[in-house]
Amino acid sequence: MDPLEQPETAGPSHADVRPNAPVQGADVRADHVSLSFRGVRPAHVLDAVSLSIRPREVVALIGPNGCGKSTLLRVLGGLIPADAGHVLIDGDPVTGPDPRVGVVFQEPRLLPWLTAEENVRFPMRLAGWPKAQQAARASDLLGLVGLREHASARPGTLSGGTRQRVAIARALALQPSLLLLDEPFSALDALTRERFNAELLRLWERTGTSIVLVTHSIPEAIFLADRVVVLSPRPARVLAEITVDLPRPRRLTDLDSAVVSSLAADVRSHLVDTTDDAIAMEEARLAIPAGLPLGGAPARRHAETEPGTPAWFDPFRPEDPQ
Amino acid sequence: MSVRAGASVTVRRPGPRRLAATVWPIVLSLAVFVVVWQVVIVVSGFPPFVLPGPLTVLQRFVKAWADGTMWPHFSTTLIEVLLGFALGSTVALIVGVGLARSRLAERLLSPYLVAAQATPVLALAPLIALWFGTGLFSKLVICTLIVFFPVAVATMVGIRSVDKRLLEMARSFRASGWQIVTRIEVPGALPAILGGLRVGITLAVIGAIVGEWAGGDTGLGILINIARASLFDTPLMFATLMTLALMGISLYLVMIAIERRLVGER
């Protein structure tokens, strides 16, 4: 066979990789994945979690703090091996860090001694791509996230949001068919975060990967995902899967519709008895559209059922006329 | 963008005024030193073979360089220092990376490392001369011994303090163990490593002189002994010391320049 005429399926063949070229989104299947941490503080983290993600599907994992969402994400990406069960991507088992997966972490995790462009090239350098292709791909990716003019800036001089955009470009470098996002915008303020979510969807439309996203925010999950998977407190089990049947492309204004609020209520009903402060805080902080009775009520109930919760904890109190 | 780049260049490069501001204290302190030196000579009346005056030393320094007395000794010592430093820091870097990556290696080796550091090199030098002769090699061994510890420890500490999250990031892009060392750990530890090297280069000068005193026929350490013991030429001793000091300062400044170049932009 002519070595130049490799079929597209032959791993990360990078000869004709363009960001705009549609990727076949990965078909991911996690089958009864269990995991326990040993060591000083042993913990049962994942309890027979099964998930399936269709090609080009966006799935949001939501659950209380420390329930193992991020761990599940790492198992999907092959960064942590499962004790039992297995993960299949397009039918092939994941045995280690996988070339078909790109990961965006909670922090940008850029190398401070490299420029933005060099950070984007980092995975390609590791993979041994020829220089010219690295440069072309990096330039395309920086264009895709709208940072071409910052190519030679060092991470230290960029804002938190810009750094995370560089990290997203880097995660897309090797043309992954599955993008794993671990609370990627949690460090950003609410407004910037909304904007970034909208940008993420635009990016997803142009790249065509499957996405698994860990989040603390119900509105964020609903806005981005085709399906919201609610996890229980540790050890994580799948409590519910809620299909988000909103048309795409979605707009931020869609978040104000009644469908969204009933979906949010549905998601929250599974979370309400998890007694997790972080979720209540998140709900309060993030845009539940004002004037919707469904928005605040469950959170307030949550705060009231917590005995000994200090008054200042209830974030709705100041605006509450009752 | 080009405007910003231009601005940052002008900020980084000190203008004539800033240069003057950094230079004048050095000139002043040198001047004070020379004046005090001269005053001590005049007041105490020490003969020149005990304490020669600054002018005498300067004349002897110029003469020793002009008539070729200094050059062979200088070049010998410089080669010893540079090669010894290169050898010592290379070994230290490799061992430092190993120590950082393996707690077991650290536990096994650290008693010997500390013992080697705690034993004065001056006391080891005769033994090393006995084993390796009085040629270049024994000097390199001594330099390596003395340079090794600060560089190895700096490397180990530097690599240990690299953000573990960066390692996970690199692993997610399937970096090999070697790639993690060369692309994440060593670059991440570079500021610490360069700090160790900065200490190491000045120690290498000490190592070379100690090695020469334990045996040898050329080198600035030898020239000091010749000037004192056989020539009774105290001004030449001072001129040699001056050469040594200038060598040490220059090497240190070169290290600083390299450091600026490599990590100044972080």
Chai-1 contact restraints between the chains, C-beta under 6 A:
chainA,res_idxA,chainB,res_idxB,connection_type,confidence,min_distance_angstrom,max_distance_angstrom,comment,restraint_id
A,L79,B,S172,contact,1.0,0.0,6.0,A-B,restraint_1
A,P97,B,R171,contact,1.0,0.0,6.0,A-B,restraint_2
A,P97,B,S172,contact,1.0,0.0,6.0,A-B,restraint_3
A,P97,B,R174,contact,1.0,0.0,6.0,A-B,restraint_4
A,V103,B,S172,contact,1.0,0.0,6.0,A-B,restraint_5
A,R109,B,R165,contact,1.0,0.0,6.0,A-B,restraint_6
A,R109,B,L166,contact,1.0,0.0,6.0,A-B,restraint_7
A,R109,B,M169,contact,1.0,0.0,6.0,A-B,restraint_8
A,P112,B,R266,contact,1.0,0.0,6.0,A-B,restraint_9
A,W113,B,P187,contact,1.0,0.0,6.0,A-B,restraint_10
A,W113,B,R266,contact,1.0,0.0,6.0,A-B,restraint_11
A,P123,B,F173,contact,1.0,0.0,6.0,A-B,restraint_12
A,L126,B,F173,contact,1.0,0.0,6.0,A-B,restraint_13
A,L126,B,A175,contact,1.0,0.0,6.0,A-B,restraint_14
A,L126,B,Q179,contact,1.0,0.0,6.0,A-B,restraint_15
